[in-house]
């Protein structure tokens, strides 16, 4: 059974940094397309960043280089290193995986992903 479990969320001051992790089990992680999504209070879910099995990355415009995504295939873990955090970044962050997406596809569309973690909450007080 495929499982994704996020960790690393919490409360951090504006301008601070935090790293999210997503531990994956139950399938050959190294072959899957991985993404990070977030949903803020009263907002729709939006794609943050994604990475394919070759390490090619895609980012939402609002990331602006602040949130590099990476993966460690040896540890079956996905990361999101967040810096210069803003209250607008608050929300539930979830990782997702899919075996059919290819680089250049609609990585930001959550409907493209088959597997999801429960999420981890990030709060940046205003």
C-alpha positions as a Markdown table, in Angstrom:
| # | Residue | x | y | z |
|---|---|---|---|---|
| 1 | Unk | 0.0 | 0.0 | 0.0 |
| 2 | Unk | 1.3 | 3.4 | -1.0 |
| 3 | Unk | 1.8 | 5.8 | 1.9 |
| 4 | Unk | 3.0 | 9.4 | 2.0 |
| 5 | Unk | 3.6 | 11.1 | 5.4 |
| 6 | Unk | 4.6 | 14.7 | 5.7 |
| 7 | Unk | 6.5 | 16.2 | 8.6 |
| 8 | Unk | 8.3 | 19.4 | 9.5 |
| 9 | Unk | 5.4 | 21.8 | 9.7 |
| 10 | Unk | 4.9 | 24.3 | 12.6 |
| 11 | Unk | 4.8 | 28.0 | 13.4 |
| 12 | Unk | 7.6 | 30.2 | 12.2 |
| 13 | Unk | 8.0 | 34.0 | 12.2 |
| 14 | Unk | 7.8 | 36.0 | 9.1 |
| 15 | Unk | 11.0 | 35.9 | 7.2 |
| 16 | Unk | 12.0 | 32.6 | 8.8 |
| 17 | Unk | 12.8 | 29.2 | 7.3 |
| 18 | Unk | 11.5 | 25.7 | 7.6 |
| 19 | Unk | 12.0 | 22.4 | 5.8 |
| 20 | Unk | 9.2 | 20.0 | 5.1 |
| 21 | Unk | 9.7 | 16.3 | 4.5 |
| 22 | Unk | 7.6 | 13.7 | 2.9 |
| 23 | Unk | 8.4 | 10.0 | 3.6 |
| 24 | Unk | 7.2 | 7.6 | 1.0 |
| 25 | Unk | 6.7 | 3.8 | 1.2 |
| 26 | Unk | 4.9 | 1.1 | -0.7 |
| 27 | Unk | 6.1 | 1.7 | -4.3 |
| 28 | Unk | 9.3 | 2.4 | -6.2 |
| 29 | Unk | 9.6 | 6.0 | -5.1 |
| 30 | Unk | 12.5 | 6.8 | -7.4 |
| 31 | Unk | 10.3 | 6.4 | -10.5 |
| 32 | Unk | 7.5 | 8.7 | -9.4 |
| 33 | Unk | 6.7 | 12.3 | -10.1 |
| 34 | Unk | 6.4 | 14.1 | -6.8 |
| 35 | Unk | 4.8 | 17.4 | -5.9 |
| 36 | Unk | 4.0 | 19.7 | -3.0 |
| 37 | Unk | 0.7 | 21.5 | -2.7 |
| 38 | Unk | -0.8 | 23.8 | -0.2 |
| 39 | Unk | -4.2 | 25.1 | 0.9 |
| 40 | Unk | -4.5 | 28.3 | 2.9 |
| 41 | Unk | -7.5 | 29.2 | 5.0 |
| 42 | Unk | -10.5 | 29.9 | 2.7 |
| 43 | Unk | -8.4 | 29.2 | -0.4 |
| 44 | Unk | -8.2 | 26.5 | -3.0 |
| 45 | Unk | -5.4 | 24.0 | -3.1 |
| 46 | Unk | -2.5 | 25.2 | -5.3 |
| 47 | Unk | 0.6 | 23.6 | -6.6 |
| 48 | Unk | 3.8 | 24.8 | -5.0 |
| 49 | Unk | 6.6 | 22.8 | -6.7 |
| 50 | Unk | 7.2 | 19.4 | -8.3 |
| 51 | Unk | 10.1 | 17.2 | -9.3 |
| 52 | Unk | 10.4 | 14.2 | -11.6 |
| 53 | Unk | 12.5 | 11.2 | -11.2 |
| 54 | Unk | 15.4 | 12.8 | -13.0 |
| 55 | Unk | 15.5 | 15.8 | -10.7 |
| 56 | Unk | 13.8 | 18.3 | -13.1 |
| 57 | Unk | 11.9 | 20.8 | -11.1 |
| 58 | Unk | 8.9 | 23.0 | -11.7 |
| 59 | Unk | 7.7 | 25.9 | -9.5 |
| 60 | Unk | 4.7 | 28.2 | -9.0 |
| 61 | Unk | 5.4 | 31.8 | -9.7 |
| 62 | Unk | 4.7 | 32.8 | -6.1 |
| 63 | Unk | 7.6 | 30.6 | -4.9 |
| 64 | Unk | 10.1 | 33.0 | -6.6 |
| 65 | Unk | 13.1 | 30.9 | -5.7 |
| 66 | Unk | 12.2 | 30.7 | -2.0 |
| 67 | Unk | 11.2 | 27.0 | -1.9 |
| 68 | Unk | 13.6 | 24.7 | -3.6 |
| 69 | Unk | 12.2 | 21.2 | -3.9 |
| 70 | Unk | 14.5 | 18.1 | -3.8 |
| 71 | Unk | 14.3 | 14.4 | -3.4 |
| 72 | Unk | 16.5 | 11.7 | -1.9 |
| 73 | Unk | 15.8 | 8.5 | -3.7 |
| 74 | Unk | 18.0 | 6.5 | -1.4 |
| 75 | Unk | 15.9 | 7.6 | 1.6 |
| 76 | Unk | 12.5 | 7.6 | -0.3 |
| 77 | Unk | 12.0 | 11.2 | 0.9 |
| 78 | Unk | 10.9 | 14.4 | -0.7 |
| 79 | Unk | 11.8 | 17.8 | 0.7 |
| 80 | Unk | 10.6 | 21.4 | 0.5 |
| 81 | Unk | 13.1 | 23.9 | 1.9 |
| 82 | Unk | 11.2 | 27.1 | 2.6 |
| 83 | Unk | 12.8 | 30.5 | 3.3 |
| 84 | Unk | 11.7 | 34.1 | 3.6 |
| 85 | Unk | 8.3 | 32.9 | 4.8 |
| 86 | Unk | 5.4 | 35.2 | 4.7 |
| 87 | Unk | 2.0 | 35.0 | 6.4 |
| 88 | Unk | 0.5 | 34.3 | 3.0 |
| 89 | Unk | 2.4 | 31.1 | 3.0 |
| 90 | Unk | 0.4 | 29.7 | 5.9 |
| 91 | Unk | -1.7 | 26.6 | 5.2 |
| 92 | Unk | -1.8 | 22.9 | 5.0 |
| 93 | Unk | 1.1 | 21.5 | 2.9 |
| 94 | Unk | 0.7 | 18.1 | 1.3 |
| 95 | Unk | 2.9 | 16.0 | -0.8 |
| 96 | Unk | 1.6 | 14.0 | -3.8 |
| 97 | Unk | 2.9 | 11.3 | -6.1 |
| 98 | Unk | 2.1 | 10.0 | -9.5 |
| 99 | Unk | 3.5 | 7.3 | -11.8 |
| 100 | Unk | 2.3 | 8.7 | -15.1 |
| 101 | Unk | 3.2 | 12.4 | -15.1 |
| 102 | Unk | 6.1 | 13.5 | -17.2 |
| 103 | Unk | 8.1 | 16.7 | -17.0 |
| 104 | Unk | 6.2 | 19.5 | -18.6 |
| 105 | Unk | 2.8 | 18.0 | -17.8 |
| 106 | Unk | 0.3 | 19.9 | -15.7 |
| 107 | Unk | 2.3 | 19.3 | -12.5 |
| 108 | Unk | 0.2 | 22.0 | -10.7 |
| 109 | Unk | -3.1 | 20.2 | -11.2 |
| 110 | Unk | -3.8 | 18.1 | -8.1 |
| 111 | Unk | -6.1 | 15.9 | -10.2 |
| 112 | Unk | -3.0 | 14.5 | -12.0 |
| 113 | Unk | -1.7 | 12.8 | -8.8 |
| 114 | Unk | -2.9 | 9.4 | -7.5 |
| 115 | Unk | -1.4 | 9.4 | -4.0 |
| 116 | Unk | -1.5 | 12.0 | -1.3 |
| 117 | Unk | -0.3 | 12.5 | 2.2 |
| 118 | Unk | -2.4 | 13.8 | 5.1 |
| 119 | Unk | -0.6 | 17.1 | 5.2 |
| 120 | Unk | 1.4 | 19.2 | 7.6 |
| 121 | Unk | 0.4 | 22.6 | 8.9 |
| 122 | Unk | 2.5 | 25.7 | 8.4 |
| 123 | Unk | 1.6 | 28.9 | 10.3 |
| 124 | Unk | 3.4 | 32.2 | 9.7 |
| 125 | Unk | 1.8 | 34.7 | 12.1 |
| 126 | Unk | 1.1 | 38.2 | 10.8 |
